[in-house]
Amino acid sequence: MFYLGCDVGSMTTKTVILGNKDVVAYDIAANNGNLTKVVETSVNKVVSKAGVSLADIDVKGGTGMGEQYIPFDHSKEGIIKCLAVAVYWIHPHTRTVVDIGGLSTSVISINGHGKVLEYRTSDKCASGSGFFLKLAAQALELKVEDLGNIIIPCGERAHMGTQCAVFGESEIVSHINDGEEPEKIAAGINYSLGSSVATMINRLGGIQDIVATGGVAKNKGVLRAIEEILGMEVITLSSIDEQLVGALGAALCAQQRMQQG
């Protein structure tokens, strides 16, 4: 049997097809233009990769802020539950999930059965998000992936007083005009964002194992900052792209619904 999950986020659409035990096909597409068209194209890609048709998919689940743009029958799944279910499915020792996406960050506490106990979500001013990093990289004339690889010790980082996507960009420009080295500014950005996320984890009472998901989980500088502040390891899932976790969760939650009748 095949199960399809689609996560229509703020900046990207993620689609996966799950077999009985493994992801057999996936796609990550930028949300450029008509969202319904983006979803259709993404789904067509994964069914083609899997060698099946949409009609062959037994169960379909959708999640994300743009879930309503999925143009076929599917079960509607909450993104928090999807993240918890998928991370637990991959790494059962997880007790705290940290999802850093395009416009928001969520910290989720789960129990030993993968059930959500409590969560916090921040989308204020796009702080602690991929959009903030995208603007920062553009201001520094760097690629987002290059920004994430810059890690500099505490005393050498440029100070960033805000994670707001708008004011943060102005602060970056001020540092550039003052002659600050781009690497030091980049390191300061990573640390500032990591500090914001670490504060959320502390407020929720983060317990190990802590697992990071979402596009910003690919940023080593941000994860290193979180670890430095918390004094705890932050795990990334090597078996799946960090951006696909929500879509995988949508497929798994839809599968659970079918099994429960």
C-alpha positions as CSV (number, residue, x, y, z in Angstrom):
1,M,0.0,0.0,0.0
2,F,1.0,3.6,-0.6
3,Y,0.4,6.7,1.5
4,L,0.8,10.2,0.3
5,G,1.6,13.2,2.5
6,C,1.7,16.8,1.4
7,D,2.9,19.8,3.6
8,V,2.1,23.1,2.0
9,G,4.2,25.6,4.0
10,S,4.9,29.3,3.9
11,M,7.8,29.1,1.5
12,T,7.9,25.5,0.1
13,T,5.6,22.6,-0.6
14,K,6.8,19.1,0.4
15,T,5.3,15.9,-0.9
16,V,6.2,12.3,0.1
17,I,4.9,8.8,-0.9
18,L,5.4,6.3,1.9
19,G,5.4,2.5,1.3
20,N,4.8,0.1,4.1
21,K,8.1,1.1,5.8
22,D,10.0,3.5,3.7
23,V,9.7,6.8,1.8
24,V,9.7,5.7,-1.9
25,A,9.5,9.2,-3.5
26,Y,9.6,12.8,-2.4
27,D,9.7,16.4,-3.8
28,I,10.4,19.9,-2.4
29,A,9.1,22.8,-4.4
30,A,9.3,26.5,-3.9
31,N,5.9,28.2,-3.5
32,N,6.2,30.5,-6.6
33,G,3.0,31.5,-8.2
34,N,-0.3,29.6,-8.0
35,L,-0.2,27.3,-4.9
36,T,-2.7,24.8,-6.3
37,K,-0.5,24.5,-9.4
38,V,2.6,24.1,-7.3
39,V,1.0,21.3,-5.3
40,E,-0.2,19.6,-8.5
41,T,3.2,19.7,-10.0
42,S,4.9,18.4,-6.8
43,V,2.4,15.5,-6.5
44,N,2.8,14.6,-10.2
45,K,6.6,14.4,-9.7
46,V,6.4,12.1,-6.7
47,V,3.9,9.7,-8.3
48,S,6.0,9.6,-11.4
49,K,9.1,8.8,-9.4
50,A,7.2,6.1,-7.4
51,G,5.9,4.6,-10.7
52,V,2.3,4.8,-9.6
53,S,-0.7,7.0,-10.4
54,L,-2.6,9.2,-7.9
55,A,-5.5,6.7,-8.1
56,D,-3.1,4.0,-6.8
57,I,-2.5,5.9,-3.6
58,D,-4.6,4.3,-0.9
59,V,-4.5,7.2,1.6
60,K,-3.7,10.9,1.3
61,G,-3.0,13.4,4.1
62,G,-2.4,17.1,4.0
63,T,-1.0,19.7,6.4
64,G,0.6,23.1,6.6
65,M,-0.7,26.7,6.4
66,G,-1.6,26.2,2.7
67,E,-3.3,22.8,3.2
68,Q,-6.5,24.1,1.6
69,Y,-4.8,24.4,-1.7
70,I,-4.3,20.6,-2.1
71,P,-6.7,19.9,-5.0
72,F,-7.8,16.3,-4.2
73,D,-9.5,14.5,-1.4
74,H,-7.3,14.1,1.6
75,S,-7.5,14.0,5.4
76,K,-6.6,17.3,7.1
77,E,-3.8,16.9,9.6
78,G,-2.5,19.4,12.2
79,I,1.2,20.2,11.6
80,I,2.1,19.9,15.2
81,K,0.8,16.3,15.4
82,C,2.4,15.5,12.0
83,L,5.9,16.6,13.2
84,A,5.6,14.7,16.5
85,V,4.4,11.5,14.8
86,A,7.0,11.6,12.1
87,V,10.0,12.3,14.3
88,Y,8.9,9.6,16.8
89,W,8.5,7.2,13.9
90,I,12.1,7.8,12.9
91,H,13.7,8.4,16.3
92,P,11.6,7.0,19.2
93,H,13.9,8.4,21.9
94,T,12.8,12.0,20.9
95,R,11.2,14.0,23.7
96,T,11.5,17.5,22.2
97,V,10.9,18.4,18.6
98,V,12.2,21.8,17.3
99,D,10.8,22.8,13.9
100,I,12.3,25.9,12.4
101,G,10.4,26.7,9.2
102,G,10.0,29.5,6.7
103,L,8.0,31.9,8.8
104,S,7.7,30.3,12.2
105,T,9.4,28.1,14.9
106,S,7.6,25.4,16.9
107,V,8.9,23.6,19.9
108,I,7.0,20.4,20.8
109,S,7.2,18.2,23.9
110,I,6.3,14.6,23.3
111,N,6.0,11.5,25.6
112,G,7.4,8.0,25.2
113,H,4.6,7.1,22.8
114,G,5.0,10.0,20.5
115,K,2.0,11.9,21.8
116,V,2.1,15.7,22.0
117,L,2.2,16.9,25.6
118,E,2.7,20.6,25.1
119,Y,4.0,23.0,22.4
120,R,4.9,26.6,21.7
121,T,4.9,28.4,18.3
122,S,6.4,31.7,17.4
123,D,5.7,33.5,14.2
124,K,6.2,37.1,15.5
125,C,7.9,39.2,12.9
126,A,9.3,36.1,11.2
127,S,11.8,35.8,14.0
128,G,13.8,32.6,14.2
129,S,12.8,31.6,10.7
130,G,14.1,30.7,7.3
131,F,12.7,34.0,5.8
132,F,15.0,35.9,8.2
133,L,18.0,33.9,7.1
134,K,17.1,34.4,3.4
135,L,17.0,38.2,3.8
136,A,20.2,38.1,5.8
137,A,22.0,36.1,3.1
138,Q,20.8,38.4,0.4
139,A,22.1,41.4,2.4
140,L,25.5,39.8,2.8
141,E,25.5,38.5,-0.8
142,L,25.8,34.9,0.3
143,K,23.9,31.8,-0.4
144,V,21.7,30.6,2.5
145,E,23.6,27.3,2.7
146,D,26.9,29.2,2.9
147,L,25.6,31.4,5.7
148,G,24.8,28.3,7.8
149,N,28.4,27.0,7.6
150,I,29.9,30.1,9.2
151,I,30.7,29.4,12.9
152,I,32.9,31.9,14.8
153,P,33.7,31.9,18.6
154,C,31.8,34.2,20.9
155,G,34.1,37.1,21.1
156,E,34.4,37.6,17.4
157,R,30.8,37.5,16.4
158,A,29.0,40.7,15.4
159,H,26.2,41.6,17.8
160,M,22.6,41.3,16.5
161,G,20.0,42.9,18.7
162,T,16.9,41.6,16.9
163,Q,15.6,38.6,15.0
164,C,12.9,40.6,13.3
165,A,13.1,40.1,9.6
166,V,12.6,43.8,8.8
167,F,14.7,45.5,11.6
168,G,17.3,42.7,11.4
169,E,18.0,43.5,7.7
170,S,18.6,47.2,8.7
171,E,21.0,46.1,11.4
172,I,22.9,44.0,9.0
173,V,23.3,46.9,6.6
174,S,24.5,49.1,9.5
175,H,27.2,46.5,10.3
176,I,28.2,46.4,6.6
177,N,28.5,50.2,6.5
178,D,30.6,50.2,9.6
179,G,33.1,47.9,7.9
180,E,32.3,44.7,9.8
181,E,33.5,41.5,8.2
182,P,30.6,39.5,6.5
183,E,31.7,36.3,8.2
184,K,31.4,37.9,11.7
185,I,28.0,39.3,10.7
186,A,26.9,35.9,9.5
187,A,28.0,34.3,12.7
188,G,26.2,36.9,14.7
189,I,23.0,36.2,12.7
190,N,23.2,32.5,13.3
191,Y,23.8,33.0,17.0
192,S,21.0,35.5,17.4
193,L,18.5,33.1,15.7
194,G,19.8,30.1,17.7
195,S,19.4,32.2,20.9
196,S,15.8,32.9,20.1
197,V,15.0,29.2,19.5
198,A,16.9,28.2,22.7
199,T,14.8,30.6,24.7
200,M,11.7,28.8,23.4
201,I,13.1,25.4,24.3
202,N,13.9,26.5,27.8
203,R,10.5,28.0,28.3
204,L,8.9,24.7,27.4
205,G,11.4,22.8,29.5
206,G,13.2,21.0,26.7
207,I,14.1,17.4,27.5
208,Q,16.6,15.2,25.5
209,D,16.6,13.8,22.9
210,I,16.1,17.1,21.1
211,V,15.5,16.7,17.4
212,A,15.6,19.5,14.9
213,T,13.4,19.6,11.7
214,G,12.5,22.2,9.0
215,G,14.7,24.0,6.5
216,V,16.7,25.9,9.1
217,A,17.7,22.5,10.7
218,K,20.2,22.4,7.8
219,N,22.0,25.5,9.2
220,K,24.9,24.2,11.3
221,G,25.6,27.6,12.8
222,V,22.1,28.0,14.2
223,L,22.1,24.4,15.7
224,R,25.6,25.0,17.2
225,A,24.3,28.2,18.9
226,I,21.3,26.3,20.3
227,E,23.7,23.6,21.7
228,E,26.1,26.2,23.1
229,I,23.3,28.0,25.0
230,L,21.4,24.9,26.2
231,G,24.4,22.7,26.9
232,M,22.6,19.8,25.2
233,E,23.0,18.1,21.8
234,V,20.5,18.8,19.0
235,I,20.0,15.8,16.7
236,T,19.2,16.0,13.0
237,L,17.6,13.1,11.2
238,S,20.1,11.6,8.8
239,S,17.6,9.2,7.2
240,I,15.4,12.0,5.8
241,D,15.6,15.5,4.5
242,E,14.7,17.8,7.5
243,Q,12.1,19.7,5.3
244,L,10.2,16.5,4.6
245,V,9.2,15.7,8.2
246,G,5.8,17.4,8.1
247,A,4.8,15.8,4.9
248,L,5.9,12.4,6.2
249,G,3.8,13.0,9.3
250,A,0.8,13.8,7.2
251,A,1.2,10.4,5.4
252,L,1.6,8.6,8.8
253,C,-1.4,10.4,10.4
254,A,-3.6,9.6,7.4
255,Q,-2.4,6.0,7.7
256,Q,-3.3,5.9,11.3
257,R,-6.8,7.2,10.5
258,M,-7.3,4.4,8.0
259,Q,-6.2,1.8,10.4
260,Q,-8.5,3.1,13.1
261,G,-11.4,3.0,10.7
